Amino acid sequence: MRTSAASLVVGLLLAASAAEVRAEEAETAKATVQTVRNAGVAIMTALAKRVPADTQDPVTPDPFDWAACPAVSYDQLVETIGAQPTADIPRQDGWGNPLEFCLKIDRNAPPATRFVAGIRSPGRNGRFEQSQYKRGPFAFSDFDRDVVWLNGFFFSWPQR
């Protein structure tokens, strides 16, 4: 009888501990989404001052190949768009992993494709899962999925 009660107590403690971990992961995932969104808004705001008005509604193909947009370092991004490096454009996601940025500006391309600006987070595991992304949400609890933001909008994001 004591073994059963002890097992029950241990099981309850483990369940409570697991629930606390999931709650922390959920908060970190929310922080990552907010980080990516805020950085995206800051980037688009800075680009709006530098890119002609007829290009400010870019078309993002679906699926989108991340490799089609040249990767830029944080410092290159900030220098190119003329933004001040601030908390608005962080270097890391909520998990502490480096964000990846891409930026393509081609003034000779048709207006809707003159630029691509992107940010992606590798999620909890710190590894980008792919280069090709389809537009749409994924399960909120899938913490290892990449969060992708392109041209002013989320492209791949967690949703409850």
trRosetta pair geometry for C-beta under 8 A, 3 or more apart (Angstrom, degrees):
i j d omega theta_ij theta_ji phi_ij phi_ji
1 4 5.8 -55 -155 34 34 111
1 5 6.5 29 152 -14 66 106
2 5 5.7 -57 -148 40 35 109
2 6 6.0 35 154 -19 69 107
3 6 5.7 -54 -143 39 30 111
3 7 6.1 33 155 -21 64 107
4 7 5.7 -53 -145 36 28 112
4 8 6.3 32 153 -22 62 105
5 8 5.6 -52 -148 34 32 114
5 9 6.4 32 153 -18 65 103
6 9 5.8 -53 -148 36 32 110
6 10 6.3 31 153 -16 66 106
7 10 5.7 -54 -145 39 31 110
7 11 6.1 34 153 -21 65 108
8 11 5.6 -55 -147 37 28 114
8 12 6.3 29 154 -19 64 105
9 12 5.8 -54 -148 36 30 110
9 13 6.4 30 153 -18 65 106
10 13 5.7 -55 -148 37 31 111
10 14 6.3 30 154 -18 65 106
11 14 5.8 -55 -146 38 30 110
11 15 6.2 30 155 -19 65 107
12 15 5.6 -54 -145 37 31 112
12 16 6.3 31 155 -19 65 105
13 16 5.8 -54 -147 37 30 110
13 17 6.2 31 153 -20 64 107
14 17 5.6 -54 -146 37 31 112
14 18 6.2 33 154 -20 65 105
15 18 5.7 -52 -146 36 30 112
15 19 6.4 33 153 -21 63 105
16 19 5.6 -53 -149 35 32 113
16 20 6.5 34 151 -20 64 103
17 20 5.7 -53 -152 33 33 112
17 21 6.5 33 151 -19 65 103
18 21 5.6 -52 -150 35 34 112
18 22 6.4 33 152 -18 66 105
19 22 5.7 -53 -147 37 32 111
19 23 6.3 35 153 -21 65 105
20 23 5.6 -53 -148 35 31 113
20 24 6.5 32 152 -18 64 104
21 24 5.7 -55 -151 36 32 111
21 25 6.3 32 151 -18 66 106
22 25 5.5 -53 -146 38 33 112
22 26 6.2 37 153 -23 65 104
22 141 7.7 -11 -154 -133 107 105
23 26 5.6 -50 -147 34 31 114
23 27 6.5 32 153 -17 63 104
24 27 5.7 -54 -150 36 32 111
24 28 6.3 31 151 -18 66 106
25 28 5.6 -54 -146 38 33 111
25 29 6.2 37 153 -22 66 104
25 124 6.8 -1 -146 -96 105 141
25 143 5.4 -62 177 -85 117 155
26 29 5.6 -51 -147 34 31 113
26 30 6.5 33 152 -18 63 103
26 140 7.4 36 -129 150 92 110
26 141 7.7 -33 -89 -101 92 68
27 30 5.7 -51 -150 36 33 112
27 31 6.4 35 150 -20 64 104
28 31 5.5 -51 -148 35 34 114
28 32 6.5 39 151 -23 64 101
28 94 4.6 161 -172 134 66 117
28 95 5.8 80 166 -80 123 66
28 124 7.3 85 108 -96 131 95
28 143 7.7 47 85 -145 108 125
29 32 5.6 -50 -151 31 33 114
29 33 6.7 33 152 -18 64 102
29 94 6.9 -160 -75 74 11 144
29 124 7.6 -40 -78 -54 89 103
29 140 6.9 121 127 -177 151 77
29 143 5.5 -108 -78 -116 120 89
29 158 5.9 -18 172 42 124 164
30 33 5.8 -53 -151 35 34 110
30 34 6.4 31 152 -15 66 106
30 94 7.5 105 72 -84 45 172
31 34 5.7 -55 -147 40 32 111
31 35 6.1 38 152 -25 66 106
31 93 7.9 121 110 166 85 68
31 94 3.3 125 94 -113 103 133
32 35 5.6 -52 -147 34 30 114
32 36 6.4 27 157 -15 65 105
32 93 4.3 28 -129 179 96 107
32 94 3.7 -103 -55 19 70 110
32 95 6.2 12 -77 -15 126 85
32 121 5.2 147 -174 160 116 171
32 123 7.6 83 169 -112 169 44
32 147 5.9 149 136 11 112 154
33 36 6.0 -56 -147 38 29 107
33 37 6.2 28 155 -18 65 109
33 94 8.0 -17 9 -10 52 135
33 147 6.1 -141 -93 -143 66 152
33 154 7.9 -3 -150 -99 94 138
33 157 6.4 79 -125 -155 111 105
33 158 6.6 -105 -69 43 127 99
34 37 5.7 -56 -142 40 30 111
34 38 6.0 27 161 -17 66 109
34 94 7.7 75 46 -60 89 123
35 38 6.1 -59 -145 39 24 106
35 39 6.2 21 158 -15 62 110
35 90 5.6 -55 -160 41 109 135
35 92 7.8 -52 -177 103 156 51
35 93 5.6 161 80 -137 147 54
35 94 5.8 -171 -7 -44 134 81
35 99 7.6 -147 134 -69 118 134
35 121 7.5 91 82 -73 116 138
36 39 5.9 -58 -146 40 28 110
36 40 6.2 31 154 -23 63 109
36 93 6.9 6 -52 -115 94 98
36 99 7.2 166 -97 -124 81 129
36 119 5.4 176 -148 108 86 126
36 120 7.8 28 -127 -119 129 22
36 121 5.7 -98 -68 -22 125 118
36 147 5.3 -148 -21 123 165 124
36 149 5.0 165 162 -20 108 133
36 154 7.6 79 115 -102 124 93
37 40 5.7 -58 -150 36 28 113
37 41 6.5 28 155 -18 65 104
37 149 6.9 -180 -86 -100 45 146
37 154 7.3 -35 -88 -60 89 102
38 41 5.8 -51 -148 34 32 110
38 42 6.4 32 153 -17 64 106
38 88 5.9 -127 154 -151 100 62
38 90 8.0 51 86 -2 113 101
39 42 5.7 -57 -150 38 33 112
39 43 6.2 32 153 -20 67 106
39 88 6.7 138 -101 150 49 57
39 89 4.8 94 -137 -122 87 57
39 90 6.1 -95 -75 29 120 72
39 99 7.0 39 71 170 177 173
39 119 5.5 109 102 -95 126 168
39 149 7.7 137 78 63 95 153
40 43 5.7 -54 -145 36 31 110
40 44 6.2 26 158 -15 66 107
40 117 7.8 138 -141 119 74 109
40 119 5.8 -125 -72 20 87 129
40 149 4.4 -98 -77 152 139 145
40 152 6.7 144 162 -118 110 25
40 153 8.0 -168 164 -11 149 11
41 44 5.9 -57 -144 40 29 107
41 45 6.2 33 155 -22 64 108
41 88 7.7 -94 80 -171 90 106
42 45 5.7 -54 -146 35 28 113
42 46 6.4 26 156 -15 63 106
42 83 6.3 84 157 -143 100 148
42 86 7.6 -149 -145 62 151 105
42 88 3.8 131 -84 147 148 115
42 89 5.0 -133 96 -55 142 90
43 46 5.9 -58 -150 39 30 108
43 47 6.1 28 154 -18 66 109
43 77 7.3 -45 -116 175 114 117
43 81 6.2 -83 -148 -129 69 175
43 83 7.1 -76 -103 -36 49 153
43 89 6.5 102 -58 -102 84 119
43 117 5.3 177 143 165 129 139
43 119 7.3 175 -6 -39 153 117
44 47 5.5 -54 -141 40 32 112
44 48 6.2 44 155 -31 65 101
44 117 6.8 176 -78 75 68 148
44 151 7.8 89 -96 -171 112 35
44 152 5.0 82 -99 -92 149 85
45 48 5.8 -47 -151 23 28 116
45 49 7.4 25 152 -15 57 101
46 49 6.1 -59 -165 31 36 109
46 50 6.9 8 150 0 67 115
46 81 4.1 74 122 152 127 113
46 82 5.8 178 -172 69 107 76
46 83 4.0 -62 -92 -66 154 102
47 50 5.7 -77 -149 49 39 99
47 51 5.1 4 169 1 84 121
47 56 7.8 153 118 -117 100 83
47 81 5.5 -56 -68 -137 69 111
47 115 6.8 -180 -163 124 135 160
47 117 6.1 -115 -53 -45 155 153
48 51 6.7 -56 -108 47 22 91
48 56 5.9 54 -116 -123 82 127
49 82 6.9 -100 88 77 121 132
50 81 6.3 -158 19 -151 148 55
50 82 5.9 148 -63 15 132 127
51 55 5.1 -96 161 80 112 119
51 56 6.3 143 98 -76 111 77
51 105 7.2 -134 -98 -130 111 113
51 114 7.0 151 -160 107 117 125
51 115 5.8 -72 -119 -6 149 149
52 55 5.3 78 70 11 82 103
52 56 7.7 -131 104 -31 45 88
52 111 7.8 -86 90 -130 115 97
52 114 7.8 3 46 89 99 169
53 56 5.6 -42 -155 0 42 122
54 111 4.5 -66 136 -142 100 138
55 58 6.5 22 175 -72 73 86
55 111 5.0 -135 -83 -165 70 72
55 112 7.3 -167 -132 -85 60 20
55 114 4.1 -50 -133 47 137 133
55 115 6.0 84 156 11 126 99
57 112 6.9 -40 95 -120 75 82
58 112 5.8 127 -140 -176 45 56
58 113 6.6 99 -151 -100 92 30
58 114 7.1 -122 -101 48 105 67
58 115 5.9 -105 -77 71 143 69
58 116 6.5 -179 159 -89 156 55
58 151 4.5 -113 70 -140 115 135
58 152 7.8 146 41 7 94 111
59 112 4.3 35 -7 159 106 116
59 113 6.2 -41 49 -70 98 77
60 64 5.9 -22 173 -84 96 132
60 116 7.3 111 -106 -126 85 98
60 135 7.7 118 109 -79 115 123
60 150 4.9 113 -125 120 148 128
60 151 4.9 -164 -56 30 118 138
60 153 7.6 -141 16 54 148 110
60 155 6.7 -111 146 -99 150 121
61 64 5.7 139 78 -91 74 70
62 134 6.4 68 -173 -150 90 58
62 135 4.4 -47 -121 -5 128 116
63 132 5.3 37 147 -179 138 91
63 133 6.0 168 -164 83 92 37
63 134 4.8 -55 -100 -85 97 62
63 135 7.5 -159 -110 -13 49 71
64 68 7.3 -119 -176 42 71 124
64 132 7.4 162 83 -153 40 50
64 133 5.2 -17 61 62 89 92
64 135 7.4 78 -7 -55 105 83
64 148 7.7 176 74 149 130 145
64 150 6.2 -98 -166 -54 174 170
64 155 6.1 -40 26 -170 143 150
65 68 4.5 88 82 -15 96 107
65 131 5.8 25 -161 138 73 97
65 132 5.3 -21 -102 -98 72 72
65 133 8.0 170 -87 19 25 69
66 69 6.3 -66 -166 40 46 100
66 102 6.6 179 -169 -29 78 154
66 118 7.0 -153 -132 122 83 159
66 120 6.7 -27 -120 -19 137 153
66 128 7.9 -104 66 -177 168 142
66 130 7.9 136 10 115 122 64
66 131 4.7 -125 45 -159 99 66
66 132 7.5 -124 5 -63 81 26
66 133 6.7 68 -42 -7 96 108
66 148 7.5 -113 -83 -128 114 131
67 131 4.8 14 -25 -173 101 135
68 104 7.8 -45 135 -37 70 157
68 116 7.5 35 111 50 93 171
69 102 3.6 86 121 146 110 136
69 103 7.1 79 175 -12 101 9
69 104 5.0 -118 -138 -18 72 116
69 116 4.5 -112 -108 106 118 131
69 118 5.4 88 104 16 162 129
70 102 6.0 149 78 -156 35 88
70 103 6.8 -46 74 66 86 52
70 104 5.6 119 19 -81 89 86
71 100 6.5 -50 -134 -175 107 102
71 101 7.0 106 -158 81 62 55
71 102 5.4 -55 -94 -96 42 81
72 76 4.1 -128 -174 93 100 122
72 77 4.8 130 110 -61 123 80
72 80 6.9 -53 -163 4 159 144
72 101 5.2 -56 68 103 84 104
72 102 6.4 126 9 -129 83 28
72 103 4.8 -16 1 25 141 105
73 76 4.6 96 50 7 79 102
73 77 6.9 -139 92 -7 41 86
73 101 7.4 50 157 52 8 114
74 77 5.8 -57 -152 33 29 113
74 78 6.4 24 156 -15 65 108
74 85 7.5 70 154 -121 105 117
74 89 7.5 151 -155 139 94 107
74 91 5.2 -22 -90 -109 159 91
74 99 7.7 91 -83 69 104 96
74 101 6.5 123 -87 4 51 137
75 78 5.9 -55 -145 38 31 108
75 79 6.2 28 157 -16 65 110
75 85 7.8 -23 -106 -75 59 135
76 79 5.8 -59 -145 41 29 109
76 80 5.9 27 159 -20 66 112
76 103 7.7 -163 120 39 101 130
77 80 5.9 -61 -144 37 25 108
77 81 6.3 -3 169 4 64 112
77 83 7.8 -17 131 39 81 118
77 89 7.3 -156 113 175 125 142
77 101 4.7 -31 -67 135 146 158
77 103 5.9 150 -114 -24 83 139
78 81 6.7 -67 -139 48 22 92
78 83 5.3 -96 -142 69 69 89
78 84 7.4 5 -163 173 112 8
78 85 4.9 -7 -128 -69 158 87
78 89 6.6 165 -87 93 96 149
79 82 7.7 20 177 -72 27 39
80 103 6.1 141 92 119 154 158
80 105 7.5 -178 175 -2 123 135
81 103 7.4 -125 -49 -129 105 151
81 117 8.0 61 -83 -117 134 135
83 86 7.6 -103 157 13 101 95
83 88 7.7 -118 180 85 130 120
83 89 6.1 83 120 -8 147 147
85 89 6.6 -94 -135 72 54 108
86 89 6.4 79 56 27 65 77
87 90 6.2 9 -161 -72 50 90
90 93 7.8 142 99 -76 124 28
90 99 6.9 104 96 -4 79 135
91 98 6.2 -41 159 -132 83 76
91 99 6.4 -164 175 27 31 96
92 95 7.8 -126 169 69 97 57
92 96 5.5 -7 175 -151 138 31
92 97 6.2 145 -154 71 86 28
92 98 5.8 -59 -99 -96 72 37
92 99 6.3 -174 -115 -17 16 84
93 96 7.3 -51 70 14 66 18
93 97 5.2 -6 38 58 106 84
93 98 7.9 34 -1 106 83 8
93 99 5.6 122 -47 -72 83 87
93 121 3.9 87 -85 -132 149 122
93 122 7.6 -163 13 35 146 63
93 123 8.0 -46 106 -73 162 17
93 147 7.4 135 -130 45 140 124
94 121 7.9 22 22 -152 77 152
95 121 7.4 125 21 180 111 116
95 122 8.0 -98 62 73 141 78
95 123 6.9 66 -16 158 155 27
95 124 5.3 -173 -110 -113 144 45
95 126 7.0 -146 122 -68 134 78
97 121 6.6 111 78 -163 115 79
97 122 5.2 -100 143 48 153 105
97 123 7.7 8 32 62 155 25
97 126 4.5 -171 -107 -113 129 79
99 119 5.6 -11 177 -166 123 98
99 120 7.0 152 -165 73 74 36
99 121 5.8 -42 -112 -86 79 71
100 119 7.2 146 78 -158 51 47
100 120 5.0 -18 60 60 100 89
100 121 8.0 180 20 -77 78 26
100 122 7.5 74 -8 -44 112 91
100 128 7.1 -10 2 -71 150 133
101 118 6.9 153 -159 88 47 60
101 119 5.7 -15 -103 -101 69 69
102 116 6.8 -18 117 115 106 103
102 117 7.4 168 89 -153 65 31
102 118 4.3 5 51 55 100 106
102 119 8.0 -158 22 -67 70 31
103 115 7.4 -17 -168 -166 72 99
103 116 7.2 177 -145 87 30 64
103 117 5.5 14 -111 -112 77 71
103 118 7.6 -158 -66 29 48 67
104 115 6.1 167 90 -149 63 51
104 116 4.4 23 43 41 107 95
104 117 8.0 -144 32 -63 61 46
105 114 6.8 14 -155 153 59 79
105 115 4.7 -1 -104 -104 65 101
106 109 4.1 63 102 -14 114 114
106 113 7.4 -17 63 124 117 81
106 114 5.7 -143 70 -151 66 53
106 115 7.2 174 23 -76 63 52
107 114 6.2 41 -107 -154 33 115
109 113 4.7 -97 150 96 129 92
109 114 4.9 175 68 -94 102 53
110 113 5.3 51 64 31 85 101
110 114 7.3 -128 89 -49 36 78
111 114 5.9 -29 -147 -20 31 116
113 116 7.8 -8 -162 -49 63 94
115 151 7.8 145 105 -106 81 96
116 150 6.8 -24 -166 -161 90 101
116 151 6.3 -61 -139 -61 58 104
117 150 7.2 149 81 -155 51 51
117 151 6.0 123 47 -82 77 50
117 152 7.9 71 65 -34 110 63
118 148 6.9 -13 -165 -169 111 86
118 149 6.5 159 -152 87 60 59
118 150 4.6 -10 -101 -102 96 76
118 151 7.4 -18 -71 -25 74 64
118 155 7.9 -21 -129 2 108 139
119 148 7.6 165 86 -152 52 44
119 149 4.7 1 55 56 93 108
120 128 6.8 58 124 -116 131 113
120 146 5.4 3 -175 -178 112 113
120 147 6.6 165 -153 83 59 52
120 148 4.6 -7 -105 -105 100 72
120 149 7.2 -173 -77 23 53 66
121 146 6.4 161 78 -156 54 60
121 147 4.3 10 45 48 108 101
122 125 6.9 -97 140 77 100 69
122 126 5.2 53 98 -163 133 23
122 127 5.5 153 -178 59 128 13
122 128 4.8 -87 -109 -65 98 57
122 129 7.6 146 -152 -21 73 70
122 146 5.9 -31 -123 -103 36 84
123 126 7.6 -109 78 -36 57 26
123 127 8.0 -39 58 54 94 53
123 129 7.6 22 18 -30 132 109
123 143 5.8 142 -175 150 104 52
123 144 4.6 111 124 -166 139 25
123 145 5.3 132 -77 63 150 29
123 146 5.8 -99 -23 -78 105 36
123 147 6.8 131 -71 -12 77 82
124 143 4.0 35 -16 137 133 107
124 144 5.2 -70 51 -82 95 59
125 143 7.9 124 -21 111 78 84
125 144 4.3 29 -6 -132 115 103
127 144 7.8 2 54 -170 87 100
128 131 7.7 60 139 -72 126 56
128 146 5.7 41 -141 -87 69 131
129 144 7.3 103 -68 137 120 89
129 145 6.5 -36 -10 -135 150 51
129 146 5.3 -136 21 -19 100 106
130 133 6.8 148 90 -68 111 68
130 146 7.3 -127 39 7 75 140
133 146 7.3 -101 -95 86 124 126
133 148 5.2 -30 -136 29 172 168
133 155 5.8 77 121 129 136 119
133 156 4.9 -101 -166 -35 126 134
134 156 7.4 90 70 -88 50 107
135 155 5.4 -83 -111 -162 74 71
135 156 7.2 -126 -127 -65 31 67
136 156 6.9 12 62 -111 47 63
137 156 7.8 140 -110 -158 23 46
137 157 5.6 -44 -112 76 71 75
137 158 6.8 61 -162 -170 88 13
137 159 3.5 -16 -161 8 145 128
138 142 5.3 -71 138 57 113 139
138 145 5.0 -112 86 162 155 175
138 156 6.7 23 -12 -175 111 88
138 157 7.4 174 23 86 77 27
138 158 6.0 -49 72 -102 78 55
138 159 7.2 126 52 23 30 81
139 142 4.4 93 71 -15 94 107
139 145 8.0 129 54 -8 71 144
139 158 7.0 -21 106 -143 31 83
139 159 7.7 -74 -118 62 18 61
140 158 4.4 94 -118 168 52 107
140 159 5.9 -107 -60 87 89 16
140 160 4.6 0 -24 -79 147 58
141 158 8.0 142 -3 -155 25 123
142 145 4.6 44 123 -15 109 118
142 158 6.8 -171 55 -111 81 103
143 158 8.0 12 -94 -88 46 148
145 156 7.2 -125 156 152 112 114
145 158 6.9 140 67 -73 123 91
146 156 6.1 42 94 97 85 135
147 154 7.4 -53 -173 -142 85 106
147 156 6.5 -162 -141 97 31 80
147 157 5.8 50 -141 -112 86 61
147 158 6.9 -52 -92 -10 103 88
148 154 7.2 108 85 -166 55 64
148 155 4.4 -53 107 65 104 105
148 156 4.1 47 32 36 105 99
148 157 7.6 -117 47 -55 58 66
149 153 7.0 -171 -154 100 72 28
149 154 5.4 -48 -102 -103 75 52
149 155 6.4 165 -113 5 18 87
149 157 8.0 58 -74 -72 76 107
150 153 6.7 -22 69 65 64 72
150 155 4.5 35 14 -41 109 132
154 157 4.0 8 171 -42 141 134
